Amino acid sequence: MPDQSEMEVLVAARDWQTAGHGVALATVVKTWGSSPRPAGSHLVVRDDGSFLGSVSGGCVEGAVVEEALGVMKTGVPKVLEFGITHAEAWDVGLACGGTVRIFVEPLQ
């Protein structure tokens, strides 16, 4: 069962879609090594660029939002993977290195 913050993300997705917005949902599907957010974490993106939730933090979230906007336009889901060496980790927002795989899908 999703925790309260994850439920808020899913409720926002439903509410935004009901209000007529395009919506995409990003979900952490797998992590290796250190990752700020566990598998099952969500980020929802609205067609105007607003978002709620978290799949990683730092630059990764910005990249996921951009990809989600593209997924809304094309209607084609996408799997994203971000991986970093420990030395590069702080530069891109993954606190201790590691890899995260994120599934981004348009909600219909």
Number of C-alpha atoms within 10 A of each C-alpha: 5 11 8 9 14 18 14 15 21 19 13 19 24 15 13 17 17 11 9 9 15 19 28 28 27 28 21 23 19 15 19 12 11 16 19 16 16 17 15 14 20 28 25 30 30 21 19 10 12 10 19 17 21 22 25 24 16 15 13 18 19 12 12 23 23 13 21 29 21 18 20 22 12 10 15 11 19 16 14 16 15 16 17 17 12 15 9 14 17 15 12 16 17 26 17 17 22 18 18 26 18 25 18 29 21 22 16 9
